[in-house]
Amino acid sequence: MVSILKHFTITYKDGNNNFCEICEYAERSDEAIKNAIKDIPVLKNNSNIFRCTNESDLEWLFNMKSFRKKEWDRDSLTKEGKFILKEIKDHITHIIYWLKTSLKIALNK
């Protein structure tokens, strides 16, 4: 059986409390986190890791062949839609924080 590796993004805080990301390929998120810990020693304290995503939102949309399938009801699509919107909001919040931090650092040089 061929295993399919997924792309995971692990977001963490470094020793200076800066937000950082590392990308790993693994079958499951726990494997991705273990790989990241091997690559970055500061991650041995798991309290530094605060997000591990694998673009599941995009995979879910890609795997939807048709919006007309009967097994999808309105409630499940609404719940999934709210989850996707929350993930987008979290990513945008992270990007804005990163931009603010990067600008502060660049302007202080």
C-alpha positions in Angstrom: 0.0 0.0 0.0 1.4 3.4 -1.0 1.1 6.1 1.7 0.2 9.5 0.6 2.1 12.3 2.4 0.2 15.5 3.1 1.7 19.0 3.5 1.5 20.3 7.0 2.3 23.7 8.3 3.4 23.9 12.0 3.2 27.3 13.6 5.2 27.9 16.7 6.9 30.6 18.8 10.6 30.7 19.0 12.8 31.6 22.0 12.2 35.3 21.3 8.5 34.9 21.2 8.3 35.4 17.4 5.8 33.5 15.4 7.5 31.1 13.0 6.4 28.3 10.6 7.9 25.1 9.3 6.5 22.9 6.6 6.6 19.1 6.9 5.3 16.2 4.9 3.6 13.3 6.7 0.6 11.0 6.7 -0.9 12.5 9.9 -0.4 15.7 12.0 1.2 13.9 14.9 3.9 12.6 12.5 4.4 16.1 11.1 4.8 17.5 14.6 7.4 14.8 15.5 9.3 15.6 12.3 9.3 19.3 13.2 10.5 18.6 16.7 13.5 16.7 15.2 14.2 19.6 12.9 13.9 22.4 15.5 15.1 21.6 19.0 13.1 24.4 20.7 9.9 22.6 19.8 10.7 19.8 22.2 8.6 21.8 24.6 5.3 21.3 22.8 3.8 24.4 24.5 5.6 26.4 21.7 3.5 24.8 19.0 0.1 26.4 18.6 -1.1 25.2 15.2 -0.7 22.3 12.8 -2.7 22.6 9.6 -2.8 20.6 6.4 -4.9 22.7 4.2 -7.9 20.4 5.0 -10.3 23.1 3.9 -8.9 23.1 0.4 -8.8 19.3 0.3 -12.4 19.2 1.4 -13.4 21.6 -1.4 -11.3 19.8 -4.0 -12.8 16.4 -3.1 -16.4 17.6 -3.5 -17.3 16.3 -6.9 -20.8 17.8 -6.9 -22.8 20.0 -4.7 -25.9 17.9 -5.5 -25.0 14.7 -3.6 -27.9 13.7 -1.4 -25.6 12.7 1.6 -24.7 16.4 2.1 -27.3 18.2 4.0 -27.6 21.9 4.6 -26.5 21.6 8.2 -23.3 19.8 7.5 -22.4 22.2 4.7 -23.1 25.2 7.0 -21.0 23.7 9.8 -18.1 23.0 7.3 -18.5 26.5 5.9 -18.2 28.0 9.3 -15.1 25.9 10.0 -13.5 27.1 6.8 -14.3 30.8 7.6 -12.8 30.4 11.1 -9.6 28.9 9.6 -9.4 31.7 7.0 -9.9 34.3 9.8 -7.1 32.6 11.9 -4.7 32.6 9.0 -5.4 36.3 8.2 -4.9 37.2 11.9 -1.6 35.4 11.9 -0.5 37.2 8.6 -1.4 40.6 10.1 0.5 39.9 13.3 3.5 38.7 11.2 3.3 41.9 9.1 3.2 44.1 12.2 6.1 42.3 13.8 8.2 42.4 10.6 7.5 46.1 10.0 8.5 46.9 13.6 11.7 45.0 13.3 12.5 46.6 9.9 11.8 50.1 11.1 13.9 49.7 14.2 17.0 48.7 12.2 
